[in-house]
Amino acid sequence: MLAHRVRSLSEILTDRAREAGGRSGETISLIEGLCGAAAQLAQRVATPAADGSLGDYVGAANSDGDHQRLLDIVAEELCQKAAAGAGVGPYLSEETDGPLTLVRGGRLALAIDPLDGSSNIAVNGVIGSIFAIFPAPQGADRDPGLAFAQTGRGVIAAGFFMYGPQTRLVVSVGAGVDIFALDPASRGFVLMEERVRLPGGGREFAINAANARYWREPVRRYIDDCLAGADGPRGENFNMRWAGSMVADVYRILGRGGVFLYPADVRPGYERGRLRLVYEALPMAFLVEQAGGAATDGDTAILDLSAAKPHQRAPVILGDADEVAILRSLHMTPQDQFPRTSRLSVAG
């Protein structure tokens, strides 16, 4: 009896890209290159350092003004090298001041957060890498920023790596979402789950409740209603989860349902949220929509947004389409219709 041959990541994604009607060769070569970078990064993360230096600050600040840790720099070097090796033209990273041109004439553009959740390094928490692939538009050699001014409907592939108990890749090339895991022995990624669908009816929400006093009324009302449980207007009990890493929270929602929120609030600098649109919000929205969910900034579908500047921020609400619809409806409600008190609020 012949043994069943395991299909490779390249074969699976080639079939998916064919279904989506998109270009496959260059896109899949780029994803494979990023897989190689992720495997190296996973090994670096898993290797003990006697001085614990991976989580140490190195003094420099990235594009966001955050001080970089050593692992931020390692991740950026690995991802940029992989992108250049795959012939990427326009390149934008959280760690770059702005868009770069890696290979002139490159037909693909890559936007990437090389290390999401870097504050988790010191506590051995989950971290990850998030990416979106766009077609490089005409004129991108002269102005690579053109590639990242497209709406999210221009994304042709997106995914994230999660460095946890296993290193996993969640990816879509426009025909559903598949999950792969790194096999340490072969250093290849093997299929774990295919055609992932976000479960409906999940009664979990992921939000940083420490910011409750700064939330605007639509978010306060939604969370209040969830916290009221079976005795409240929702008539059901909800759980709250917050990992401090977008990849971990979105991965949980893809598997268990529910909703993730990183909303705008009233603090200076948070008026438009904190997550970056191009290399955090758009790729995650692409994945969630491909899995049957929805994503909004409270008003507009995230994939319909475009960035006026490379590191632009956006409020993010994504997950179960029904829960996202409730939140969007609350954002459309006139402010004077909300109660003045909140279970979690300590400031008017």
ROVEXKOL-128231 format. One line per 4 residues: number of its first residue (from 0); their letters; for each residue y, x, z of C-alpha. Coordinates in pm, 1 decimal. Each point is the difference from the previous one (the first is absolute). Layout:
# residues N
NUM	A	Y,X,Z; ... .
END
This chain:
# residues 348
0	MLAH	0.0,0.0,0.0; 336.6,145.6,-101.0; 253.5,53.1,277.8; 319.6,-200.0,-26.6 .
4	RVRS	277.8,225.8,-124.6; 315.6,-13.4,206.2; 305.4,-59.6,-216.2; 282.3,244.8,46.2 .
8	LSEI	355.8,-84.1,96.8; 109.9,93.7,-351.3; -251.4,-236.3,-161.6; 91.5,-290.1,226.7 .
12	LTDR	374.1,42.8,-48.7; -44.3,42.2,-374.8; -172.9,-338.9,-12.1; 275.0,-153.3,215.0 .
16	AREA	274.5,146.1,-217.1; -171.9,-137.0,-309.7; 1.9,-344.7,160.6; 369.6,35.4,79.3 .
20	GGRS	76.1,107.1,-356.3; 178.7,313.4,115.5; -22.7,367.6,-80.9; -290.5,151.6,183.6 .
24	GETI	-46.0,369.4,-72.7; 324.6,142.1,134.9; 22.5,-247.1,287.6; -351.4,69.6,120.9 .
28	SLIE	45.0,375.5,-37.8; 303.3,-26.7,225.1; -186.9,-207.5,258.4; -284.8,253.6,-7.2 .
32	GLCG	252.3,277.5,52.8; 142.0,-182.7,300.0; -355.8,-44.7,129.3; -38.4,376.7,-8.9 .
36	AAAQ	325.1,44.5,192.4; -110.2,-263.3,252.4; -335.1,172.7,52.6; 180.4,325.5,74.6 .
40	LAQR	242.6,-172.8,231.6; -282.2,-182.1,181.4; -173.9,332.5,58.3; 321.9,152.3,130.2 .
44	VATP	54.6,-294.8,235.3; -358.7,18.8,129.7; 6.9,375.3,63.9; 108.8,83.6,355.2 .
48	AADG	304.6,223.3,27.7; 13.6,205.1,317.4; 377.7,-39.3,22.5; 10.6,-367.6,-105.5 .
52	SLGD	258.3,93.1,-261.6; -73.8,-276.1,-254.7; 204.5,-247.5,201.4; 279.3,241.6,84.5 .
56	YVGA	348.3,-44.9,-137.5; 109.6,276.3,-233.6; 374.5,-62.1,22.5; 75.1,-125.2,-351.5 .
60	ANSD	84.3,-363.5,-71.8; -138.9,-203.6,-287.8; 184.9,-243.4,-226.4; -1.3,-260.1,275.7 .
64	GDHQ	160.2,229.7,253.3; -323.4,24.4,201.0; -99.6,343.4,119.9; -312.8,115.0,-177.8 .
68	RLLD	-323.0,96.6,162.5; -214.7,277.8,-141.1; -253.9,-249.7,-134.0; 278.0,-182.7,-189.7 .
72	IVAE	68.6,319.5,-191.5; -369.7,73.6,-58.6; -54.6,-353.1,-133.1; 301.7,23.2,-230.8 .
76	ELCQ	-115.7,330.7,-147.1; -349.4,-135.0,-67.1; 122.9,-324.5,-157.8; 264.4,163.5,-216.6 .
80	KAAA	-250.8,257.8,-125.4; -250.3,-276.2,-84.5; 268.9,-198.6,-183.3; 109.6,300.0,-204.7 .
84	GAGV	-362.6,80.6,-82.2; -46.5,-353.4,-133.9; 304.6,28.5,-225.4; 235.1,-226.4,197.4 .
88	GPYL	356.2,-3.7,-128.7; 232.7,-178.4,245.1; -95.6,55.8,364.0; 149.9,-147.7,316.0 .
92	SEET	-114.2,67.5,354.2; 128.7,-81.0,345.1; 25.8,375.6,41.8; 219.4,63.1,-307.4 .
96	DGPL	375.4,-48.1,-10.6; -35.2,-203.4,-317.8; -210.3,-39.8,-314.9; -135.8,314.9,-163.7 .
100	TLVR	-147.5,75.7,-341.1; -330.4,180.3,45.5; -125.7,11.0,-360.9; 235.1,-67.7,-288.6 .
104	GGRL	-136.1,-272.0,-224.4; -230.4,-130.3,270.3; -88.1,-363.2,-67.5; -56.5,-98.9,361.7 .
108	ALAI	233.5,-10.5,298.8; -119.2,32.1,359.5; 172.5,-128.2,313.7; -170.3,107.8,321.4 .
112	DPLD	26.2,13.9,375.4; -222.7,303.3,58.4; -39.8,-63.0,371.8; 46.8,-346.1,146.4 .
116	GSSN	-5.6,-31.4,379.2; 67.4,366.0,75.4; 98.6,-89.2,358.3; -371.3,-72.9,53.4 .
120	IAVN	-101.7,361.6,-62.0; 57.9,113.1,357.5; -207.4,-287.4,142.8; -286.1,25.7,-252.2 .
124	GVIG	91.5,-335.7,-151.0; -50.8,-128.8,-353.9; 223.1,147.7,-270.5; 0.1,-41.8,-376.1 .
128	SIFA	152.3,52.3,-343.4; 146.2,-283.3,-212.1; 64.8,15.9,-375.4; 112.9,-201.3,-300.5 .
132	IFPA	-39.4,97.6,-364.9; 249.3,-117.2,-263.1; 30.8,64.7,-373.4; 268.3,257.8,-70.8 .
136	PQGA	271.3,-178.8,-199.6; 186.5,141.1,-294.8; 266.4,242.1,116.3; -186.4,95.2,318.3 .
140	DRDP	0.6,369.8,-89.6; 377.7,-10.9,11.2; 19.3,-231.7,300.8; -325.5,-29.7,201.5 .
144	GLAF	164.2,-262.9,220.9; -40.8,-252.3,-281.6; -371.6,-16.9,79.5; 66.7,-120.7,353.3 .
148	AQTG	263.8,-259.1,-85.7; -268.1,-229.6,-145.4; -107.1,-311.7,188.1; -338.3,0.7,163.8 .
152	RGVI	-134.9,-191.8,-298.6; 8.6,334.8,-177.6; -258.0,152.9,236.6; -321.0,75.7,-187.6 .
156	AAGF	-201.8,129.7,294.1; 45.9,41.0,372.7; -196.8,96.5,304.7; -12.4,169.6,333.9 .
160	FMYG	-220.1,250.8,176.8; -77.1,-55.8,365.9; -100.4,296.9,214.2; -191.4,-156.5,287.7 .
164	PQTR	-362.4,4.1,118.4; -69.8,13.7,-374.5; 240.4,96.7,-274.4; 33.6,-304.8,-221.8 .
168	LVVS	177.6,-83.1,-323.4; 124.4,-352.2,-68.2; 99.3,-21.6,-365.9; 77.1,-234.4,-288.1 .
172	VGAG	67.7,64.8,-366.5; 95.8,-361.8,-58.6; -338.9,-173.1,9.5; -69.6,-53.8,368.5 .
176	VDIF	-30.0,229.2,299.5; -283.8,240.7,72.6; -63.3,213.0,308.3; -158.4,344.4,-13.3 .
180	ALDP	-95.5,244.4,276.0; 0.3,378.5,-7.8; -347.0,153.0,18.9; 55.4,328.9,186.6 .
184	ASRG	-311.2,153.8,-151.9; 91.2,-52.5,-365.3; 379.4,-23.2,59.5; -6.6,-300.1,-231.3 .
188	FVLM	99.0,-361.2,61.7; -276.4,-259.7,-4.2; 38.9,-375.7,-35.7; -11.6,-194.0,328.2 .
192	EERV	140.7,-342.9,-91.5; 89.8,-144.4,-337.0; 215.3,-291.4,-109.4; 150.4,-26.9,348.0 .
196	RLPG	158.5,-337.8,76.0; 238.4,-42.7,290.4; -155.5,-261.6,233.2; 199.0,-317.0,54.6 .
200	GGRE	45.4,-153.3,341.2; 28.9,331.8,185.2; 174.3,-49.2,332.0; 145.5,347.2,48.7 .
204	FAIN	344.8,142.4,-49.0; 113.5,362.1,-0.9; 354.0,68.5,119.2; 174.8,238.1,237.8 .
208	AANA	82.3,-235.4,287.7; 214.8,267.7,165.7; 271.7,-97.7,-250.0; -13.1,-370.5,89.9 .
212	RYWR	352.3,-9.9,142.2; 137.2,108.3,-338.0; -190.2,-245.5,-219.5; 176.2,-260.7,-203.2 .
216	EPVR	-76.0,-366.2,63.1; -267.4,-60.5,-268.5; -218.9,279.9,136.3; 61.8,-104.3,360.6 .
220	RYID	-102.0,-357.6,-76.2; -318.1,106.1,-181.6; -112.3,233.9,277.9; 92.5,-253.0,270.0 .
224	DCLA	-214.0,-261.9,-171.9; -292.7,242.6,-25.0; 32.8,104.1,365.1; 3.9,-363.7,112.1 .
228	GADG	-366.3,-9.0,-104.7; -213.6,-311.4,3.5; 265.1,-190.1,198.0; 276.3,83.6,-248.3 .
232	PRGE	98.5,-135.7,-341.1; -263.5,206.5,-181.4; -278.7,-143.0,217.4; -196.6,328.2,-5.5 .
236	NFNM	-12.8,326.1,190.9; 121.7,316.7,-173.7; -58.9,368.2,69.5; 259.2,274.0,-42.8 .
240	RWAG	-85.1,344.6,-134.2; 225.1,300.2,-64.6; -136.5,343.6,-90.0; 325.6,183.1,-71.6 .
244	SMVA	-136.2,80.0,-345.3; 50.3,-235.7,-293.9; -326.6,106.9,-161.6; -200.7,-95.3,309.9 .
248	DVYR	168.2,-337.9,40.8; -26.7,-93.9,-368.0; -362.5,113.6,-12.1; -80.7,-230.0,292.2 .
252	ILGR	174.4,-292.3,-169.2; -192.5,57.0,-324.1; -321.1,-26.8,199.5; 87.3,-260.9,262.1 .
256	GGVF	292.3,-196.5,-137.7; 330.3,-63.5,175.4; 346.5,133.3,-67.3; 193.4,327.9,33.3 .
260	LYPA	371.9,-3.0,73.3; 257.5,277.9,-0.8; 308.5,-220.1,-27.4; 368.8,68.2,-17.0 .
264	DVRP	176.8,-34.1,334.7; 345.6,21.2,151.8; 1.4,371.8,86.0; 230.4,224.6,-204.1 .
268	GYER	-209.2,156.6,-275.5; -265.4,-271.2,15.2; 190.5,-269.6,-187.6; -232.9,45.4,-296.8 .
272	GRLR	-309.6,98.2,193.8; -135.6,351.4,37.2; -285.9,29.1,-247.6; 80.8,157.6,-334.9 .
276	LVYE	-30.2,-237.3,-291.1; -132.5,227.1,-273.9; -275.7,193.7,174.5; -90.1,-223.2,295.9 .
280	ALPM	85.5,-366.3,-61.7; -79.5,-19.8,-372.1; -345.1,164.0,9.2; -105.6,-204.1,302.4 .
284	AFLV	130.0,-321.5,-157.4; -189.4,82.0,-319.9; -324.6,45.4,193.4; 45.2,-313.0,209.0 .
288	EQAG	78.4,-214.5,-305.7; -301.7,145.0,-179.9; -211.0,-106.5,299.4; 132.7,-356.7,-14.0 .
292	GAAT	276.8,30.9,259.6; 377.2,-4.7,-26.5; 294.3,224.5,86.9; 367.9,-81.0,44.4 .
296	DGDT	318.7,143.0,145.9; 65.2,-345.4,145.2; 166.2,-129.3,-313.2; -151.1,164.9,-308.3 .
300	AILD	-349.2,113.9,-89.2; -3.0,373.2,63.4; -145.0,75.1,-342.9; 305.5,-166.1,-155.7 .
304	LSAA	232.6,245.9,174.3; 139.8,318.5,-151.5; 165.3,292.3,173.5; 365.3,83.2,-58.9 .
308	KPHQ	-61.9,339.9,158.8; -322.4,198.7,37.3; -45.6,-22.8,376.2; 122.5,-358.8,33.0 .
312	RAPV	-140.5,-200.8,289.2; -134.1,-353.7,4.2; -119.0,-250.7,258.6; -374.3,-55.0,-36.5 .
316	ILGD	-213.1,-306.5,75.1; -346.4,4.3,-156.5; -349.0,-134.4,43.7; -157.3,-347.1,-1.9 .
320	ADEV	187.1,-201.2,-265.0; 25.7,-306.1,226.7; 150.8,198.7,287.5; 241.8,175.1,-234.3 .
324	AILR	104.0,-341.9,-132.6; 72.7,-118.3,356.5; 214.3,305.4,64.3; 187.4,-40.0,-325.3 .
328	SLHM	68.4,-364.7,83.5; 140.8,106.4,337.8; 226.6,251.2,-174.5; 132.1,-285.9,-213.4 .
332	TPQD	75.4,-215.4,307.6; 370.1,-26.0,100.5; 69.8,212.2,307.3; 140.7,-289.4,204.2 .
336	QFPR	-338.9,-169.6,-7.1; -164.6,270.7,212.5; -22.7,-18.6,380.4; 215.7,239.8,198.1 .
340	TSRL	-279.5,138.5,217.0; -302.1,210.2,-86.7; -308.5,96.2,194.4; 37.7,366.7,-96.1 .
344	SVAG	375.6,21.9,-36.6; 207.7,166.9,269.9; 325.5,-0.7,-194.6; 181.9,-294.0,-150.1 .
END
